[in-house]
């Protein structure tokens, strides 16, 4: 597993934990907005990482198809 994949996996786990917070006993309404913004930013970051990884895979596929 490459470092990029590990980072994506770690970010996804962090995102899952953040979403779980909304359903936990630790949930506080006054913190919900900030938490939501943080998780939205993290989700966008994950999406960017996945697009980058997809592009790398396409380049590798092209190299092997020659």
C-alpha positions as CSV (number, residue, x, y, z in Angstrom):
1,X,0.0,0.0,0.0
2,X,1.4,3.4,-0.9
3,X,1.6,6.3,1.4
4,X,-1.2,8.1,-0.6
5,X,-3.6,5.2,0.1
6,X,-2.7,5.1,3.8
7,X,-3.5,8.8,4.0
8,X,-6.8,8.4,2.2
9,X,-7.7,5.5,4.5
10,X,-6.8,7.5,7.6
11,X,-8.8,10.5,6.3
12,X,-11.8,8.3,5.6
13,X,-11.6,6.9,9.1
14,X,-11.4,10.4,10.6
15,X,-14.5,11.4,8.5
16,X,-16.4,8.3,9.7
17,X,-15.5,9.2,13.3
18,X,-16.7,12.8,12.8
19,X,-20.0,11.6,11.3
20,X,-20.4,9.2,14.2
21,X,-20.0,12.2,16.6
22,X,-23.3,13.6,15.3
23,X,-25.0,10.4,16.6
24,X,-23.1,10.1,19.8
25,X,-23.8,11.3,23.4
26,X,-21.0,13.7,22.9
27,X,-22.9,15.7,20.3
28,X,-23.4,19.4,21.2
29,X,-25.5,21.6,19.1
30,X,-23.2,24.6,19.6
31,X,-20.3,22.6,18.1
32,X,-22.3,21.1,15.2
33,X,-21.8,23.9,12.7
34,X,-18.0,24.0,13.1
35,X,-17.8,20.2,13.0
36,X,-19.9,20.0,9.9
37,X,-17.6,22.6,8.1
38,X,-14.6,20.6,9.2
39,X,-16.0,17.4,7.9
40,X,-17.1,19.0,4.6
41,X,-13.6,20.2,4.1
42,X,-12.2,16.8,4.9
43,X,-14.6,15.1,2.4
44,X,-13.5,17.5,-0.3
45,X,-9.9,16.8,0.5
46,X,-10.6,13.0,0.2
47,X,-12.4,13.6,-3.1
48,X,-9.3,15.4,-4.4
49,X,-7.0,12.7,-3.2
50,X,-9.1,10.1,-4.9
51,X,-9.2,12.0,-8.2
52,X,-5.4,12.3,-8.1
53,X,-5.1,8.6,-7.4
54,X,-7.5,7.9,-10.3
55,X,-5.3,10.0,-12.6
56,X,-2.2,8.1,-11.5
57,X,-3.9,4.8,-12.2
58,X,-4.9,6.0,-15.7
59,X,-1.3,6.9,-16.4
60,X,-0.1,3.5,-15.3
61,X,-2.7,1.8,-17.4
62,X,-1.6,3.8,-20.4
63,X,2.0,2.8,-19.9
64,X,1.1,-0.9,-19.7
65,X,-1.2,-0.8,-22.7
66,X,1.7,0.3,-25.0
